[in-house]
Amino acid sequence: MRKPKVSQEQVAETLARTNEQAVVRSNHEYRDRQRKIRKHAQNLSFGKDIKGKAVIDAKTYFAWEAEKPGCWGDKQFTKEMLRDNPEMRLD
């Protein structure tokens, strides 16, 4: 029995739909991880005069570090990251 032929357009549509679903899942997983980390970090004590500024889950941290080595040491990058991802801030 022969398999039906699939057009390139059908393949492209299937791939696009699969990628969109993967992005939605990834964003949802990120938000869940970040929410748990932030909740835990709000109860941490860093010392008498030390206050945490932000928390970043390891998966996000290392993904960005792999894409842009040294980015976390760049003040402009971290400023933009905290602006665009308020769930990371501890204020």
C-alpha positions, 0 to 999 in steps of 0.5 A: 500500500502506497503512502499518499504524497504530501506536498511541500506546502503541507510539510511547511504548514505542519512544521510551522504548527509544530514549532508554534506549539513548541514555543507555547509549551516552552514559554509556559514551562519558563513561566512556571519555573520562574514563578517557583524560583521567584517565590522561593527567592523571596524567602531567602535572606542574603545578609543584613545589608544585601538585597537580591535584585533578580532571579533567573532560572538556570535553563534561561541563564545558560541558554542566553549565555550560550547565545551571547557569551558574557551577556550577564556581565553586560549592564545594558543586557541585564537592564533590558532583560529585567525590563522585558521579563518583570517576573525575574525582578525581586522588587 
